[in-house]
């Protein structure tokens, strides 16, 4: 993959709504990006966040999220907060679509435990 277009290269052959495992892979890719890369490739970064957000909510990826994956999403949302603080890039708008608590995942899962 081309380092310059790493997110674009990953997403270019994917459907509009990512499979859940592809969402997880995208989060790992974003987590490994430097702040400098994010600042230099802001539009590519934001587009990847849009795809992730819509896949996770409208594409129902959150329904496949396992409890053990919650920490991945929680840490990712924390990273988005840090990116916003450091760069001023508008990342906070994506948090409610990704944060397990905001999505009510615990309540949703409780319905199926009984």
N, CA, C and O atoms as a GROMACS GRO file, in nm:
protein
  456
    1UNK      N    1   0.083  -0.119   0.000
    1UNK     CA    2   0.000   0.000   0.000
    1UNK      C    3   0.087   0.125   0.000
    1UNK      O    4   0.193   0.129   0.064
    2UNK      N    5   0.043   0.222  -0.070
    2UNK     CA    6   0.111   0.350  -0.074
    2UNK      C    7   0.089   0.422   0.059
    2UNK      O    8  -0.025   0.449   0.096
    3UNK      N    9   0.196   0.454   0.129
    3UNK     CA   10   0.186   0.522   0.259
    3UNK      C   11   0.106   0.651   0.248
    3UNK      O   12   0.029   0.686   0.338
    4UNK      N   13   0.123   0.722   0.136
    4UNK     CA   14   0.054   0.850   0.119
    4UNK      C   15  -0.097   0.830   0.115
    4UNK      O   16  -0.171   0.912   0.169
    5UNK      N   17  -0.142   0.725   0.053
    5UNK     CA   18  -0.286   0.703   0.036
    5UNK      C   19  -0.332   0.576   0.107
    5UNK      O   20  -0.416   0.503   0.054
    6UNK      N   21  -0.279   0.549   0.222
    6UNK     CA   22  -0.303   0.421   0.290
    6UNK      C   23  -0.452   0.396   0.317
    6UNK      O   24  -0.499   0.284   0.299
    7UNK      N   25  -0.525   0.497   0.359
    7UNK     CA   26  -0.668   0.479   0.387
    7UNK      C   27  -0.747   0.465   0.258
    7UNK      O   28  -0.835   0.379   0.246
    8UNK      N   29  -0.716   0.549   0.162
    8UNK     CA   30  -0.782   0.540   0.032
    8UNK      C   31  -0.757   0.402  -0.030
    8UNK      O   32  -0.850   0.338  -0.079
    9UNK      N   33  -0.632   0.358  -0.028
    9UNK     CA   34  -0.597   0.228  -0.086
    9UNK      C   35  -0.672   0.114  -0.018
    9UNK      O   36  -0.714   0.019  -0.083
   10UNK      N   37  -0.689   0.125   0.113
   10UNK     CA   38  -0.761   0.020   0.185
   10UNK      C   39  -0.910   0.020   0.149
   10UNK      O   40  -0.971  -0.086   0.134
   11UNK      N   41  -0.968   0.137   0.135
   11UNK     CA   42  -1.113   0.148   0.115
   11UNK      C   43  -1.158   0.140  -0.030
   11UNK      O   44  -1.276   0.115  -0.056
   12UNK      N   45  -1.069   0.161  -0.126
   12UNK     CA   46  -1.111   0.178  -0.266
   12UNK      C   47  -1.186   0.059  -0.324
   12UNK      O   48  -1.271   0.079  -0.411
   13UNK      N   49  -1.160  -0.060  -0.281
   13UNK     CA   50  -1.230  -0.178  -0.334
   13UNK      C   51  -1.334  -0.234  -0.239
   13UNK      O   52  -1.386  -0.344  -0.260
   14UNK      N   53  -1.364  -0.160  -0.134
   14UNK     CA   54  -1.461  -0.207  -0.034
   14UNK      C   55  -1.601  -0.154  -0.070
   14UNK      O   56  -1.613  -0.051  -0.137
   15UNK      N   57  -1.705  -0.223  -0.025
   15UNK     CA   58  -1.841  -0.172  -0.046
   15UNK      C   59  -1.866  -0.047   0.040
   15UNK      O   60  -1.786  -0.016   0.129
   16UNK      N   61  -1.974   0.021   0.014
   16UNK     CA   62  -2.008   0.144   0.089
   16UNK      C   63  -2.016   0.118   0.238
   16UNK      O   64  -1.966   0.197   0.319
   17UNK      N   65  -2.079   0.008   0.275
   17UNK     CA   66  -2.084  -0.033   0.414
   17UNK      C   67  -1.985  -0.146   0.435
   17UNK      O   68  -1.996  -0.253   0.376
   18UNK      N   69  -1.888  -0.120   0.520
   18UNK     CA   70  -1.784  -0.218   0.548
   18UNK      C   71  -1.838  -0.334   0.629
   18UNK      O   72  -1.933  -0.318   0.706
   19UNK      N   73  -1.778  -0.451   0.611
   19UNK     CA   74  -1.805  -0.561   0.701
   19UNK      C   75  -1.745  -0.524   0.836
   19UNK      O   76  -1.655  -0.441   0.843
   20UNK      N   77  -1.793  -0.584   0.942
   20UNK     CA   78  -1.746  -0.550   1.076
   20UNK      C   79  -1.595  -0.568   1.088
   20UNK      O   80  -1.526  -0.482   1.143
   21UNK      N   81  -1.543  -0.679   1.038
   21UNK     CA   82  -1.398  -0.703   1.048
   21UNK      C   83  -1.319  -0.597   0.972
   21UNK      O   84  -1.209  -0.561   1.013
   22UNK      N   85  -1.374  -0.547   0.862
   22UNK     CA   86  -1.309  -0.439   0.788
   22UNK      C   87  -1.310  -0.309   0.870
   22UNK      O   88  -1.216  -0.229   0.862
   23UNK      N   89  -1.415  -0.288   0.947
   23UNK     CA   90  -1.419  -0.172   1.037
   23UNK      C   91  -1.305  -0.180   1.138
   23UNK      O   92  -1.235  -0.081   1.162
   24UNK      N   93  -1.287  -0.298   1.196
   24UNK     CA   94  -1.181  -0.318   1.295
   24UNK      C   95  -1.044  -0.295   1.231
   24UNK      O   96  -0.958  -0.231   1.290
   25UNK      N   97  -1.025  -0.347   1.112
   25UNK     CA   98  -0.898  -0.326   1.041
   25UNK      C   99  -0.875  -0.179   1.014
   25UNK      O  100  -0.763  -0.130   1.030
   26UNK      N  101  -0.978  -0.108   0.973
   26UNK     CA  102  -0.965   0.036   0.947
   26UNK      C  103  -0.926   0.111   1.074
   26UNK      O  104  -0.843   0.201   1.070
   27UNK      N  105  -0.985   0.075   1.185
   27UNK     CA  106  -0.948   0.137   1.313
   27UNK      C  107  -0.801   0.113   1.342
   27UNK      O  108  -0.730   0.206   1.383
   28UNK      N  109  -0.753  -0.008   1.321
   28UNK     CA  110  -0.611  -0.037   1.344
   28UNK      C  111  -0.523   0.046   1.251
   28UNK      O  112  -0.419   0.097   1.293
   29UNK      N  113  -0.563   0.059   1.125
   29UNK     CA  114  -0.486   0.141   1.031
   29UNK      C  115  -0.478   0.286   1.079
   29UNK      O  116  -0.371   0.346   1.080
   30UNK      N  117  -0.592   0.341   1.119
   30UNK     CA  118  -0.596   0.480   1.165
   30UNK      C  119  -0.514   0.496   1.293
   30UNK      O  120  -0.443   0.594   1.308
   31UNK      N  121  -0.524   0.400   1.383
   31UNK     CA  122  -0.448   0.408   1.508
   31UNK      C  123  -0.297   0.413   1.484
   31UNK      O  124  -0.223   0.468   1.566
   32UNK      N  125  -0.252   0.357   1.374
   32UNK     CA  126  -0.109   0.354   1.344
   32UNK      C  127  -0.060   0.475   1.266
   32UNK      O  128   0.059   0.486   1.236
   33UNK      N  129  -0.150   0.566   1.232
   33UNK     CA  130  -0.110   0.686   1.159
   33UNK      C  131  -0.052   0.791   1.254
   33UNK      O  132  -0.097   0.806   1.368
   34UNK      N  133   0.047   0.861   1.207
   34UNK     CA  134   0.104   0.969   1.287
   34UNK      C  135   0.015   1.093   1.277
   34UNK      O  136  -0.062   1.108   1.182
   35UNK      N  137   0.027   1.180   1.373
   35UNK     CA  138  -0.046   1.307   1.369
   35UNK      C  139  -0.005   1.386   1.245
   35UNK      O  140  -0.089   1.451   1.182
   36UNK      N  141   0.122   1.380   1.210
   36UNK     CA  142   0.170   1.451   1.091
   36UNK      C  143   0.101   1.400   0.965
   36UNK      O  144   0.061   1.480   0.880
   37UNK      N  145   0.086   1.267   0.954
   37UNK     CA  146   0.018   1.211   0.838
   37UNK      C  147  -0.126   1.259   0.835
   37UNK      O  148  -0.176   1.299   0.730
   38UNK      N  149  -0.192   1.255   0.948
   38UNK     CA  150  -0.332   1.296   0.956
   38UNK      C  151  -0.347   1.442   0.915
   38UNK      O  152  -0.440   1.476   0.841
   39UNK      N  153  -0.258   1.527   0.961
   39UNK     CA  154  -0.265   1.669   0.924
   39UNK      C  155  -0.241   1.689   0.774
   39UNK      O  156  -0.309   1.771   0.711
   40UNK      N  157  -0.147   1.616   0.718
   40UNK     CA  158  -0.115   1.630   0.575
   40UNK      C  159  -0.221   1.568   0.484
   40UNK      O  160  -0.235   1.609   0.369
   41UNK      N  161  -0.294   1.472   0.535
   41UNK     CA  162  -0.393   1.398   0.456
   41UNK      C  163  -0.531   1.408   0.521
   41UNK      O  164  -0.603   1.309   0.531
   42UNK      N  165  -0.565   1.526   0.563
   42UNK     CA  166  -0.687   1.548   0.640
   42UNK      C  167  -0.812   1.501   0.566
   42UNK      O  168  -0.898   1.437   0.627
   43UNK      N  169  -0.825   1.531   0.439
   43UNK     CA  170  -0.948   1.493   0.367
   43UNK      C  171  -0.960   1.340   0.355
   43UNK      O  172  -1.070   1.286   0.367
   44UNK      N  173  -0.849   1.272   0.332
   44UNK     CA  174  -0.851   1.125   0.326
   44UNK      C  175  -0.888   1.066   0.462
   44UNK      O  176  -0.964   0.970   0.471
   45UNK      N  177  -0.834   1.125   0.567
   45UNK     CA  178  -0.863   1.083   0.704
   45UNK      C  179  -1.011   1.101   0.737
   45UNK      O  180  -1.075   1.010   0.789
   46UNK      N  181  -1.065   1.218   0.706
   46UNK     CA  182  -1.207   1.246   0.734
   46UNK      C  183  -1.297   1.154   0.653
   46UNK      O  184  -1.398   1.105   0.703
   47UNK      N  185  -1.261   1.131   0.528
   47UNK     CA  186  -1.343   1.040   0.446
   47UNK      C  187  -1.345   0.900   0.505
   47UNK      O  188  -1.449   0.834   0.504
   48UNK      N  189  -1.232   0.854   0.556
   48UNK     CA  190  -1.227   0.721   0.619
   48UNK      C  191  -1.314   0.718   0.744
   48UNK      O  192  -1.382   0.619   0.771
   49UNK      N  193  -1.313   0.827   0.822
   49UNK     CA  194  -1.400   0.835   0.941
   49UNK      C  195  -1.547   0.833   0.901
   49UNK      O  196  -1.628   0.771   0.969
   50UNK      N  197  -1.581   0.899   0.792
   50UNK     CA  198  -1.720   0.898   0.745
   50UNK      C  199  -1.765   0.758   0.707
   50UNK      O  200  -1.874   0.714   0.743
   51UNK      N  201  -1.678   0.687   0.635
   51UNK     CA  202  -1.710   0.550   0.596
   51UNK      C  203  -1.727   0.462   0.720
   51UNK      O  204  -1.823   0.386   0.730
   52UNK      N  205  -1.634   0.474   0.812
   52UNK     CA  206  -1.640   0.396   0.935
   52UNK      C  207  -1.767   0.426   1.013
   52UNK      O  208  -1.836   0.335   1.059
   53UNK      N  209  -1.799   0.552   1.028
   53UNK     CA  210  -1.917   0.595   1.103
   53UNK      C  211  -2.046   0.542   1.040
   53UNK      O  212  -2.131   0.486   1.109
   54UNK      N  213  -2.060   0.560   0.910
   54UNK     CA  214  -2.184   0.515   0.845
   54UNK      C  215  -2.192   0.362   0.842
   54UNK      O  216  -2.301   0.307   0.856
   55UNK      N  217  -2.079   0.294   0.824
   55UNK     CA  218  -2.081   0.148   0.826
   55UNK      C  219  -2.121   0.095   0.962
   55UNK      O  220  -2.195  -0.003   0.973
   56UNK      N  221  -2.072   0.160   1.065
   56UNK     CA  222  -2.097   0.111   1.200
   56UNK      C  223  -2.240   0.136   1.245
   56UNK      O  224  -2.295   0.058   1.323
   57UNK      N  225  -2.302   0.243   1.196
   57UNK     CA  226  -2.439   0.275   1.238
   57UNK      C  227  -2.539   0.232   1.131
   57UNK      O  228  -2.616   0.138   1.153
   58UNK      N  229  -2.541   0.300   1.018
   58UNK     CA  230  -2.637   0.269   0.912
   58UNK      C  231  -2.617   0.129   0.855
   58UNK      O  232  -2.714   0.062   0.820
   59UNK      N  233  -2.492   0.086   0.848
   59UNK     CA  234  -2.462  -0.047   0.796
   59UNK      C  235  -2.474  -0.155   0.901
   59UNK      O  236  -2.451  -0.273   0.872
   60UNK      N  237  -2.510  -0.116   1.021
   60UNK     CA  238  -2.536  -0.208   1.132
   60UNK      C  239  -2.414  -0.285   1.182
   60UNK      O  240  -2.429  -0.392   1.241
   61UNK      N  241  -2.294  -0.234   1.159
   61UNK     CA  242  -2.174  -0.298   1.210
   61UNK      C  243  -2.176  -0.311   1.361
   61UNK      O  244  -2.123  -0.407   1.417
   62UNK      N  245  -2.239  -0.215   1.428
   62UNK     CA  246  -2.244  -0.218   1.574
   62UNK      C  247  -2.317  -0.342   1.626
   62UNK      O  248  -2.293  -0.385   1.739
   63UNK      N  249  -2.406  -0.398   1.546
   63UNK     CA  250  -2.480  -0.517   1.589
   63UNK      C  251  -2.389  -0.640   1.598
   63UNK      O  252  -2.420  -0.736   1.668
   64UNK      N  253  -2.277  -0.635   1.527
   64UNK     CA  254  -2.182  -0.746   1.529
   64UNK      C  255  -2.071  -0.726   1.633
   64UNK      O  256  -1.990  -0.815   1.657
   65UNK      N  257  -2.068  -0.609   1.693
   65UNK     CA  258  -1.961  -0.576   1.788
   65UNK      C  259  -1.972  -0.662   1.913
   65UNK      O  260  -2.075  -0.665   1.980
   66UNK      N  261  -1.864  -0.731   1.943
   66UNK     CA  262  -1.859  -0.815   2.062
   66UNK      C  263  -1.814  -0.732   2.181
   66UNK      O  264  -1.743  -0.632   2.166
   67UNK      N  265  -1.855  -0.775   2.297
   67UNK     CA  266  -1.821  -0.703   2.420
   67UNK      C  267  -1.670  -0.684   2.434
   67UNK      O  268  -1.624  -0.579   2.480
   68UNK      N  269  -1.593  -0.785   2.396
   68UNK     CA  270  -1.448  -0.773   2.409
   68UNK      C  271  -1.389  -0.670   2.312
   68UNK      O  272  -1.274  -0.627   2.330
   69UNK      N  273  -1.465  -0.630   2.210
   69UNK     CA  274  -1.418  -0.526   2.117
   69UNK      C  275  -1.451  -0.385   2.166
   69UNK      O  276  -1.403  -0.287   2.109
   70UNK      N  277  -1.531  -0.375   2.270
   70UNK     CA  278  -1.571  -0.242   2.319
   70UNK      C  279  -1.450  -0.156   2.352
   70UNK      O  280  -1.449  -0.036   2.324
   71UNK      N  281  -1.348  -0.216   2.412
   71UNK     CA  282  -1.229  -0.139   2.451
   71UNK      C  283  -1.159  -0.081   2.328
   71UNK      O  284  -1.106   0.030   2.334
   72UNK      N  285  -1.159  -0.154   2.218
   72UNK     CA  286  -1.100  -0.103   2.094
   72UNK      C  287  -1.172   0.025   2.050
   72UNK      O  288  -1.108   0.125   2.016
   73UNK      N  289  -1.304   0.021   2.051
   73UNK     CA  290  -1.382   0.137   2.009
   73UNK      C  291  -1.370   0.252   2.110
   73UNK      O  292  -1.363   0.368   2.071
   74UNK      N  293  -1.368   0.220   2.238
   74UNK     CA  294  -1.352   0.323   2.340
   74UNK      C  295  -1.216   0.392   2.327
   74UNK      O  296  -1.208   0.515   2.332
   75UNK      N  297  -1.111   0.314   2.308
   75UNK     CA  298  -0.977   0.372   2.290
   75UNK      C  299  -0.968   0.453   2.162
   75UNK      O  300  -0.903   0.557   2.157
   76UNK      N  301  -1.035   0.405   2.057
   76UNK     CA  302  -1.035   0.479   1.930
   76UNK      C  303  -1.104   0.614   1.947
   76UNK      O  304  -1.056   0.714   1.896
   77UNK      N  305  -1.215   0.617   2.018
   77UNK     CA  306  -1.284   0.743   2.043
   77UNK      C  307  -1.197   0.838   2.125
   77UNK      O  308  -1.198   0.959   2.102
   78UNK      N  309  -1.122   0.784   2.218
   78UNK     CA  310  -1.028   0.866   2.295
   78UNK      C  311  -0.921   0.924   2.202
   78UNK      O  312  -0.881   1.039   2.218
   79UNK      N  313  -0.875   0.845   2.108
   79UNK     CA  314  -0.776   0.893   2.011
   79UNK      C  315  -0.836   1.006   1.926
   79UNK      O  316  -0.768   1.104   1.897
   80UNK      N  317  -0.962   0.992   1.888
   80UNK     CA  318  -1.027   1.098   1.810
   80UNK      C  319  -1.032   1.228   1.889
   80UNK      O  320  -1.016   1.336   1.832
   81UNK      N  321  -1.056   1.218   2.018
   81UNK     CA  322  -1.056   1.337   2.105
   81UNK      C  323  -0.917   1.400   2.106
   81UNK      O  324  -0.904   1.522   2.096
   82UNK      N  325  -0.814   1.318   2.119
   82UNK     CA  326  -0.676   1.368   2.120
   82UNK      C  327  -0.640   1.433   1.987
   82UNK      O  328  -0.576   1.538   1.985
   83UNK      N  329  -0.680   1.370   1.876
   83UNK     CA  330  -0.653   1.427   1.743
   83UNK      C  331  -0.719   1.563   1.732
   83UNK      O  332  -0.659   1.657   1.679
   84UNK      N  333  -0.842   1.574   1.780
   84UNK     CA  334  -0.912   1.702   1.776
   84UNK      C  335  -0.838   1.808   1.857
   84UNK      O  336  -0.822   1.921   1.811
   85UNK      N  337  -0.792   1.772   1.976
   85UNK     CA  338  -0.722   1.868   2.062
   85UNK      C  339  -0.591   1.914   1.999
   85UNK      O  340  -0.557   2.032   2.005
   86UNK      N  341  -0.518   1.820   1.939
   86UNK     CA  342  -0.386   1.852   1.883
   86UNK      C  343  -0.396   1.926   1.751
   86UNK      O  344  -0.320   2.021   1.727
   87UNK      N  345  -0.489   1.884   1.665
   87UNK     CA  346  -0.492   1.936   1.528
   87UNK      C  347  -0.607   2.034   1.500
   87UNK      O  348  -0.599   2.114   1.407
   88UNK      N  349  -0.712   2.026   1.581
   88UNK     CA  350  -0.831   2.106   1.552
   88UNK      C  351  -0.920   2.044   1.446
   88UNK      O  352  -1.023   2.102   1.410
   89UNK      N  353  -0.883   1.927   1.395
   89UNK     CA  354  -0.965   1.856   1.296
   89UNK      C  355  -1.093   1.809   1.366
   89UNK      O  356  -1.089   1.757   1.477
   90UNK      N  357  -1.205   1.828   1.298
   90UNK     CA  358  -1.335   1.797   1.356
   90UNK      C  359  -1.359   1.646   1.359
   90UNK      O  360  -1.415   1.589   1.265
   91UNK      N  361  -1.316   1.584   1.468
   91UNK     CA  362  -1.333   1.439   1.483
   91UNK      C  363  -1.441   1.403   1.585
   91UNK      O  364  -1.488   1.289   1.589
   92UNK      N  365  -1.480   1.499   1.664
   92UNK     CA  366  -1.574   1.471   1.774
   92UNK      C  367  -1.712   1.430   1.725
   92UNK      O  368  -1.785   1.362   1.798
   93UNK      N  369  -1.748   1.470   1.604
   93UNK     CA  370  -1.880   1.437   1.551
   93UNK      C  371  -1.898   1.288   1.524
   93UNK      O  372  -2.010   1.241   1.506
   94UNK      N  373  -1.789   1.212   1.523
   94UNK     CA  374  -1.796   1.069   1.494
   94UNK      C  375  -1.805   0.983   1.619
   94UNK      O  376  -1.833   0.863   1.610
   95UNK      N  377  -1.781   1.041   1.733
   95UNK     CA  378  -1.771   0.964   1.857
   95UNK      C  379  -1.902   0.894   1.893
   95UNK      O  380  -1.901   0.776   1.927
   96UNK      N  381  -2.013   0.964   1.885
   96UNK     CA  382  -2.141   0.901   1.922
   96UNK      C  383  -2.176   0.782   1.834
   96UNK      O  384  -2.250   0.693   1.877
   97UNK      N  385  -2.125   0.780   1.711
   97UNK     CA  386  -2.152   0.668   1.621
   97UNK      C  387  -2.063   0.547   1.650
   97UNK      O  388  -2.089   0.438   1.600
   98UNK      N  389  -1.960   0.566   1.731
   98UNK     CA  390  -1.862   0.460   1.754
   98UNK      C  391  -1.851   0.416   1.899
   98UNK      O  392  -1.809   0.304   1.926
   99UNK      N  393  -1.888   0.502   1.991
   99UNK     CA  394  -1.872   0.473   2.132
   99UNK      C  395  -1.980   0.375   2.179
   99UNK      O  396  -2.099   0.405   2.166
  100UNK      N  397  -1.942   0.261   2.233
  100UNK     CA  398  -2.040   0.159   2.274
  100UNK      C  399  -2.149   0.214   2.367
  100UNK      O  400  -2.266   0.179   2.353
  101UNK      N  401  -2.111   0.299   2.460
  101UNK     CA  402  -2.209   0.354   2.554
  101UNK      C  403  -2.311   0.441   2.482
  101UNK      O  404  -2.430   0.434   2.511
  102UNK      N  405  -2.265   0.522   2.388
  102UNK     CA  406  -2.357   0.609   2.312
  102UNK      C  407  -2.453   0.528   2.227
  102UNK      O  408  -2.567   0.568   2.205
  103UNK      N  409  -2.407   0.412   2.180
  103UNK     CA  410  -2.492   0.326   2.097
  103UNK      C  411  -2.585   0.238   2.180
  103UNK      O  412  -2.673   0.172   2.125
  104UNK      N  413  -2.566   0.238   2.313
  104UNK     CA  414  -2.650   0.157   2.400
  104UNK      C  415  -2.626   0.007   2.383
  104UNK      O  416  -2.718  -0.073   2.396
  105UNK      N  417  -2.501  -0.029   2.353
  105UNK     CA  418  -2.472  -0.170   2.326
  105UNK      C  419  -2.493  -0.261   2.446
  105UNK      O  420  -2.539  -0.374   2.430
  106UNK      N  421  -2.460  -0.214   2.564
  106UNK     CA  422  -2.481  -0.300   2.682
  106UNK      C  423  -2.629  -0.333   2.700
  106UNK      O  424  -2.664  -0.448   2.727
  107UNK      N  425  -2.714  -0.233   2.685
  107UNK     CA  426  -2.857  -0.255   2.698
  107UNK      C  427  -2.908  -0.349   2.588
  107UNK      O  428  -2.990  -0.437   2.614
  108UNK      N  429  -2.859  -0.330   2.468
  108UNK     CA  430  -2.896  -0.413   2.355
  108UNK      C  431  -2.857  -0.559   2.382
  108UNK      O  432  -2.936  -0.651   2.360
  109UNK      N  433  -2.734  -0.579   2.428
  109UNK     CA  434  -2.685  -0.715   2.454
  109UNK      C  435  -2.763  -0.783   2.567
  109UNK      O  436  -2.786  -0.904   2.563
  110UNK      N  437  -2.802  -0.706   2.668
  110UNK     CA  438  -2.876  -0.762   2.782
  110UNK      C  439  -3.007  -0.826   2.737
  110UNK      O  440  -3.052  -0.923   2.799
  111UNK      N  441  -3.067  -0.774   2.632
  111UNK     CA  442  -3.194  -0.829   2.583
  111UNK      C  443  -3.180  -0.974   2.537
  111UNK      O  444  -3.276  -1.050   2.539
  112UNK      N  445  -3.060  -1.012   2.496
  112UNK     CA  446  -3.038  -1.145   2.440
  112UNK      C  447  -2.973  -1.241   2.536
  112UNK      O  448  -2.949  -1.357   2.500
  113UNK      N  449  -2.943  -1.198   2.657
  113UNK     CA  450  -2.880  -1.285   2.755
  113UNK      C  451  -2.978  -1.375   2.827
  113UNK      O  452  -2.940  -1.480   2.880
  114UNK      N  453  -3.102  -1.338   2.829
  114UNK     CA  454  -3.202  -1.417   2.904
  114UNK      C  455  -3.269  -1.519   2.817
  114UNK      O  456  -3.356  -1.593   2.864
   0.00000   0.00000   0.00000
